[in-house]
């Protein structure tokens, strides 16, 4: 990722694609992390900490979805 102090010679389309690729990779990683989390939760089904983790992730994802939908409150 470039810092603000570096001169950016990319076009908007290039920067868009770079960001899109990074987001897609993050979503893939998130999917894997969720699968691992689910496996851990299954070993401690009464542990509310796992539920809290997912509530936080859900909230952050909802913020991102609302931002892209221009539906922020």
C-alpha positions as CSV (number, residue, x, y, z in Angstrom):
1,X,0.0,0.0,0.0
2,X,1.3,3.4,-0.8
3,X,1.7,6.1,1.8
4,X,0.2,9.6,1.3
5,X,3.7,11.1,1.0
6,X,4.6,9.0,-2.1
7,X,3.8,10.3,-5.5
8,X,1.0,8.2,-6.9
9,X,1.3,7.7,-10.7
10,X,-1.5,5.2,-11.0
11,X,-4.7,6.0,-12.8
12,X,-8.0,5.9,-10.8
13,X,-8.8,2.7,-12.6
14,X,-5.5,1.1,-11.6
15,X,-5.9,2.2,-7.9
16,X,-9.5,0.9,-8.0
17,X,-8.5,-2.5,-9.2
18,X,-5.7,-2.7,-6.7
19,X,-8.1,-1.9,-3.9
20,X,-10.7,-4.3,-5.3
21,X,-8.1,-7.1,-5.4
22,X,-7.0,-6.4,-1.8
23,X,-10.6,-6.4,-0.6
24,X,-11.4,-9.7,-2.3
25,X,-8.3,-11.2,-0.7
26,X,-9.4,-9.9,2.7
27,X,-12.9,-11.4,2.2
28,X,-11.3,-14.8,1.4
29,X,-9.1,-14.6,4.5
30,X,-12.2,-13.6,6.5
31,X,-14.0,-16.7,5.3
32,X,-11.2,-18.9,6.4
33,X,-11.0,-17.1,9.8
34,X,-14.7,-17.6,10.3
35,X,-14.4,-21.3,9.6
36,X,-11.6,-21.6,12.2
37,X,-13.6,-19.6,14.6
38,X,-16.6,-21.9,14.2
39,X,-14.4,-24.9,14.9
40,X,-13.1,-23.3,18.1
41,X,-16.6,-22.4,19.2
42,X,-17.8,-25.9,18.7
43,X,-15.4,-27.1,21.4
44,X,-16.8,-24.5,23.8
45,X,-20.5,-24.0,22.8
46,X,-21.4,-22.3,26.1
47,X,-18.7,-19.7,25.7
48,X,-20.3,-16.3,25.0
49,X,-17.0,-14.8,24.0
50,X,-17.3,-16.4,20.5
51,X,-20.7,-14.9,20.1
52,X,-19.3,-11.5,21.1
53,X,-16.6,-11.9,18.5
54,X,-19.1,-12.5,15.7
55,X,-21.3,-9.6,16.9
56,X,-18.4,-7.2,16.5
57,X,-17.5,-8.6,13.1
58,X,-21.1,-8.3,12.0
59,X,-21.3,-4.7,13.2
60,X,-18.1,-3.8,11.3
61,X,-19.3,-5.5,8.2
62,X,-22.6,-3.8,8.4
63,X,-20.8,-0.4,8.6
64,X,-18.9,-1.3,5.4
65,X,-22.0,-2.4,3.6
66,X,-23.9,0.8,4.6
67,X,-20.9,2.9,3.5
68,X,-20.9,1.3,0.0
69,X,-24.7,1.6,-0.2
70,X,-24.5,5.3,0.8
71,X,-26.9,4.4,3.6
72,X,-24.9,5.6,6.6
73,X,-26.8,7.1,9.5
